Amino acid sequence: MGDVTLAELCIFACSEAFRSNGEIVATGVGPVPRIAAGLAKLTHTPELMMTDGEAYLVEQPVPLGPRGYDDRKAAGYLPFSRFFDAAVWSGRRHAMVTPTQIDRFGQINLSQLGGTHKQPKTQMLGVRGFPGNTIYHPNSFFFPGHTARVFVGGEVDMVSGVGYNPAKRVAGGNYSAVDLRRIVTNLCVMDFGGPDHAIRVVSLHPGVSFAEVQEATGFELIDAVAGETPLPDAEALDIIARLDPHGVRASVIKDNPPARRTA
């Protein structure tokens, strides 16, 4: 297993976020989360529902890149206009996304960096669907570059998605569906299982220390390390290759390093 790449390790780790989720729509945004959702369906959680990313539910995950639509096995019609009622508002969706920033409360930012709301230093995509997604259904996150500029101290520059910050809770508001689950980065796997939903480290990628992860994080982490992040087995690697026949995964993490870091 010495030829496993870090991207493949992350895909394998991300797939665990969807384990035992039941019959819900698994949405992976970006190459690694999308392959991970497909890997989860084809291995440990076959009841997951998938979309082709356009207008249909599909019986099998759709591989990345150019493909023939004649081979797509549609299981139902689910255009954007119906997706909210069928999956989002009902909570029957688990999305894994890659924001620009995240803070210790799990608040995420995809909108702007620096400056003010009226005049940001860097304008990005806007909040998109994050406000609704983060109050209606489970969410997990993948970050290909774990740095203190991503895992920021204090608060994200603009709150695009709801987290567990008590200072942001409005009296009488319903936050019962806020459900942040897993964070996978190029260094480790984390969750929100610490006291008051504090982010904790649950596994370290091979060759990475907790001190390295803490140094790359702008806030204090809880060390709940249960061991080393597992490497994908031969079956998982074969499925990953089938879901990504054009090798897009190799471009996600800089230099596409091996899964096991060496000195």
Secondary structure, DSSP 4 states (H G I P E B T S, - for coil): -TT-BHHHHHHHHHHGGGTT--SSEEEE-SHHHHHHHHHHHHTT-TT-BEE-SSSEEESSPPPSSS--GGG--EEEE--HHHHIIIIITTT-EEEEE--SEE-TT--EE-SEEEE-SSSEEEE-S-STTHHHHHHHS-EEEEESS--TTTB-SSS-SS--B--S-GGGPPTT---TT--EEEEEESSEEEES-SGGG--EEEEE-TT--HHHHHHT-SSPPEE---SBPPPP-HHHHHHHHHH-TT-GGGGTSTT--BSS---
